[in-house]
Amino acid sequence: MYVGTLSFDLLLGDVRSLKEKRSVVRPIVAELIRKYAVSAAEVDHMDLHRRAVIGLAAVSGDAGHLTEVLDRCERLVAGRPEVELLSVRRRFHGEDD
């Protein structure tokens, strides 16, 4: 069994309130879950309206498949024009851990 996690540190564009922030972050989280069957949520900077951290996790029996899913998730978030991807942290836990 392999477990992979990603943490995306995002700078949001023209967002002036926490309500506007939710309207940007929630669709990204929902799309990650719907397209790639991962667990995802906003996990940090909840009280800041221009910053967000989205965390996600996925489990697979095949390391190659898991790497491909994580790569696709990263491309999806990086390609969103309404956010600037400041950093990505990736962790991969395999059978040898």
C-alpha angles and dihedrals in degrees: 000000000000127000123196129187134188129193117196119198106203136190110205122219124229098351120147104173143029089251091058089046091056090051089058101038101042096059091050092051091045093050092050090052095044099044101038107023093235130140109250139168144153102267109173145022090039092156097048116085098204099042133063139168117208117195126194138179134194135183127206141162090224121064093204093053091048092051090050092051092049091048091052092049090051092050091049093054094041090052096056108109095204093064136050114220105224098178144343125212116198127191126183123191119191139177091278094061 
